[in-house]
Amino acid sequence: MKLNTGAVMPTIGFGTWEIVPNGRAKTTILDALDAGYRLIDTAKIYGNEKGVGDAVHETSVRREDIFVTTKLWQGEQGYDSAHKAFNTSLRLLGLDYIDLYLIHWPGGRGDRHESWRAMTELYESGRSKAIGVSNFTVAHLQELKDSSDIIPAVNQIEFHPYLYDQQRQLLDYCREQGIIVQAYSPLVHGITDKGQFKDEAVLIQVGQNYGKSPAQVILRWCLQHGTVPLPKTTNPEHMHENIDVFDFELTASEMEQINHLSDDTRACWDPNKVA
């Protein structure tokens, strides 16, 4: 996926939320890199930046081939505090630069504007090769567009079949603005209000058409909607399964069937409630 900065980002990534402590994070990321992942997503609030950085240093994969994302947490928003938080993340990661730095949550209007001002400076300095946001709605994105010459390269949002209808407008807006959407919780932590998605008849049937699991079908669905999914697992077998989604393509009919699973199920918080 080519970002609006000209940088190239892998089309699938590896999420690290709740993979702690740092030693476990390092081992897991090394497994993920061995499985073929090249986009590693972390955040200050995850408490595992050091483990991610240690894995990047210890792997045989070249640093320039690894796309590292981290995020500015809500409690550290603001111009000076954003600069300070970035420096702390860079130190914990042990890196010279970050590939993508995101505002993790919209927060207050004034805070997010000051944070974005700091982040544009980080981008212009080259210490962060790209900058973006997470959990921003259309209103939040339009607000940034009206106040800054630099448009976020990425908006990382909760995106999966059960939230499709609720995110369609946001997906369309980002596409129009040249903002790449990263899909966190693409597998809904494996759970919906109806039970485990692996028991969803539509996903099972579609998967049988290609010899794929329901999880692989969902990840392929995310890809065909133009998003970059960020599945998370500590199981090496699942790591390989989740990235093995480039040898089949869902039909328009199958995509529509999966779209119709949308029922407003959220795995995480609703950013629409943030003014």
C-alpha positions in Angstrom: 0.0 0.0 0.0 1.5 3.4 -1.0 1.0 6.1 1.6 0.4 9.8 0.7 4.0 10.3 1.8 5.2 8.1 -1.0 6.3 5.4 1.5 5.2 1.8 1.0 3.5 -0.1 3.8 2.9 -3.8 3.9 -0.7 -4.9 3.1 -1.1 -6.9 6.3 0.4 -6.3 9.7 0.9 -7.9 13.1 -0.9 -6.5 16.2 0.7 -6.7 19.6 -1.9 -5.5 22.1 -1.8 -7.5 25.3 1.4 -9.3 24.3 3.4 -8.6 27.5 5.8 -8.6 29.2 8.7 -7.4 26.9 10.4 -10.8 26.9 7.2 -12.5 25.6 6.7 -9.7 23.1 10.2 -10.1 21.7 9.8 -13.8 21.2 6.4 -13.4 19.6 7.6 -10.7 17.2 10.5 -12.8 16.2 8.1 -15.6 15.4 5.9 -13.2 13.5 8.9 -11.9 11.5 9.9 -15.5 10.7 6.3 -16.1 9.5 6.7 -13.3 7.0 5.1 -10.3 8.7 6.9 -7.0 8.0 4.5 -4.5 9.6 4.6 -4.6 13.4 2.0 -2.5 15.3 2.6 -1.4 18.9 1.8 1.5 21.2 3.0 3.2 24.3 0.0 2.0 26.2 0.7 -1.6 25.3 3.7 -1.6 27.5 5.8 -3.7 25.0 7.7 -1.2 22.9 11.0 -2.4 24.3 10.2 -6.0 23.4 9.3 -5.0 19.9 12.5 -3.1 19.5 14.6 -5.9 20.8 13.0 -8.2 18.2 13.8 -5.8 15.4 17.4 -5.7 16.6 17.8 -9.4 16.9 16.0 -10.6 13.8 18.0 -11.3 10.6 15.4 -9.2 8.7 16.8 -5.8 7.7 15.5 -2.8 9.6 14.6 -1.1 6.3 12.3 -4.0 5.5 10.4 -3.8 8.8 7.6 -1.2 9.1 7.2 -0.2 12.8 4.1 1.6 14.0 3.6 3.1 17.5 1.2 5.5 19.0 0.7 8.6 21.2 -1.5 7.8 24.1 -4.4 10.0 25.3 -2.8 11.1 28.5 0.3 12.4 26.7 -1.4 14.5 24.1 -0.4 18.1 23.6 2.5 19.8 21.8 5.3 19.4 24.3 4.1 16.2 25.7 3.7 14.6 22.3 7.4 15.4 21.5 8.4 14.0 24.9 6.3 10.8 24.4 7.7 10.2 20.9 11.3 10.5 22.3 10.4 8.0 25.0 8.9 5.5 22.5 11.9 5.9 20.2 14.2 5.2 23.2 12.3 2.2 24.3 12.2 0.8 20.8 15.9 1.5 20.4 15.4 2.8 16.9 16.6 5.8 14.9 13.2 6.4 13.4 9.6 5.2 13.4 7.9 4.3 10.2 4.5 5.5 11.4 3.4 7.4 14.4 -0.3 7.7 15.3 -2.5 9.7 17.6 -4.1 6.7 19.4 -7.4 8.3 20.3 -9.1 11.6 19.3 -9.1 13.1 22.8 -10.0 16.7 23.3 -10.2 19.1 20.3 -7.4 21.3 21.6 -5.1 18.4 22.6 -5.4 16.7 19.3 -4.6 19.8 17.3 -1.5 20.5 19.4 -0.5 16.9 19.1 -0.9 17.0 15.4 1.2 20.1 15.2 4.0 18.3 17.1 3.6 15.2 14.9 3.9 17.2 11.7 7.3 18.5 13.0 8.4 14.9 13.7 7.4 13.9 10.1 9.2 16.9 8.6 12.3 16.1 10.6 12.3 12.5 9.2 12.2 10.9 12.7 8.8 9.5 11.8 8.5 8.6 8.1 4.7 9.0 8.2 2.1 10.2 10.7 -1.5 9.4 11.2 -4.3 8.8 13.6 -6.3 6.0 15.2 -10.0 5.9 16.0 -10.7 9.2 14.2 -14.2 9.6 12.8 -15.1 11.6 9.6 -15.7 14.7 11.8 -12.3 14.4 13.5 -10.5 13.9 10.2 -12.3 16.8 8.5 -11.3 19.0 11.5 -7.7 18.1 11.0 -7.9 18.7 7.3 -9.4 22.2 7.9 -6.5 23.2 10.2 -3.4 21.5 8.7 -1.8 21.2 5.3 -0.7 17.6 6.2 -3.4 15.0 5.9 -2.9 11.8 8.0 -1.4 9.0 6.0 -3.3 6.3 8.0 -6.4 6.0 10.1 -6.4 2.9 12.2 -9.9 1.8 13.2 -11.9 -1.1 14.4 -13.0 -2.9 11.2 -14.5 -6.3 10.6 -17.7 -7.7 9.0 -19.8 -7.1 12.1 -19.1 -3.4 12.0 -19.1 -2.9 8.2 -22.3 -0.8 7.9 -21.2 1.5 10.7 -17.7 2.1 9.2 -18.7 2.4 5.5 -18.9 6.2 5.5 -15.6 6.5 7.2 -14.0 4.0 4.8 -15.3 6.0 1.8 -14.1 9.3 3.3 -10.6 7.9 3.9 -10.5 6.5 0.4 -11.5 9.9 -1.1 -8.8 11.7 1.0 -6.0 9.2 0.2 -5.9 8.0 3.8 -5.1 4.3 4.2 -7.3 2.5 6.7 -5.7 -0.1 9.0 -8.1 -2.6 10.5 -7.6 -3.4 14.1 -9.5 -6.3 15.8 -10.2 -7.7 12.3 -11.0 -11.0 13.9 -13.2 -9.4 16.6 -11.0 -11.2 19.2 -12.7 -14.3 17.8 -15.9 -13.4 19.6 -19.2 -11.8 18.6 -22.5 -11.4 20.6 -23.7 -14.5 18.7 -20.7 -16.6 19.8 -17.5 -17.4 18.1 -17.3 -16.3 14.5 -15.7 -19.6 13.6 -19.3 -21.0 13.9 -20.7 -18.4 11.5 -22.3 -20.4 8.6 -21.5 -17.9 5.9 -17.8 -17.8 6.8 -17.6 -21.5 7.0 -19.3 -22.0 3.6 -17.2 -19.3 1.9 -14.0 -20.8 3.4 -14.9 -24.2 2.1 -14.9 -22.8 -1.4 -11.2 -22.1 -1.1 -10.0 -24.5 1.6 -9.6 -21.6 4.0 -10.6 -21.0 7.6 -13.2 -18.4 8.7 -10.4 -16.2 10.0 -8.6 -16.3 6.6 -11.9 -15.4 4.9 -12.4 -12.4 7.2 -8.8 -11.2 6.6 -9.2 -11.6 2.8 -12.5 -9.6 3.1 -10.6 -6.8 4.9 -8.0 -6.7 2.2 -10.6 -6.6 -0.6 -12.2 -3.6 1.1 -8.8 -1.8 0.7 -7.8 -2.0 4.4 -4.7 -3.3 6.0 -5.7 -5.8 8.6 -3.7 -6.2 11.9 -4.4 -9.7 13.2 -2.9 -10.6 16.6 -2.0 -14.1 17.9 0.8 -15.6 19.9 0.3 -19.0 18.2 2.9 -19.6 15.5 0.5 -21.8 13.6 -2.1 -19.1 13.5 0.5 -16.5 12.5 1.2 -18.6 9.4 -2.5 -19.1 8.7 -3.4 -15.4 9.1 -0.8 -14.3 6.5 -1.7 -17.0 4.0 -4.5 -15.0 2.4 -3.0 -13.9 -0.9 -3.7 -17.0 -3.0 -7.5 -16.6 -3.3 -10.0 -13.9 -4.0 -13.6 -13.6 -2.8 -16.3 -13.0 -5.4 -18.5 -10.0 -5.4 -21.4 -12.2 -4.2 -19.3 -13.6 -1.3 -18.1 -10.1 -0.3 -21.8 -9.0 -0.2 -22.8 -12.0 1.9 -20.1 -11.2 4.4 -21.0 -7.5 4.4 -24.5 -8.5 5.5 -23.1 -9.9 8.8 -22.9 -6.3 10.0 -24.9 -6.0 13.2 -23.1 -3.1 15.1 -21.0 -5.4 17.2 -17.9 -3.6 18.6 -14.9 -5.2 20.3 -13.6 -1.9 21.5 -14.7 1.7 22.4 -16.9 3.8 20.2 -15.0 7.0 19.1 -18.2 8.5 17.8 -18.8 9.5 21.4 -15.7 11.8 21.4 -16.5 15.4 20.4 
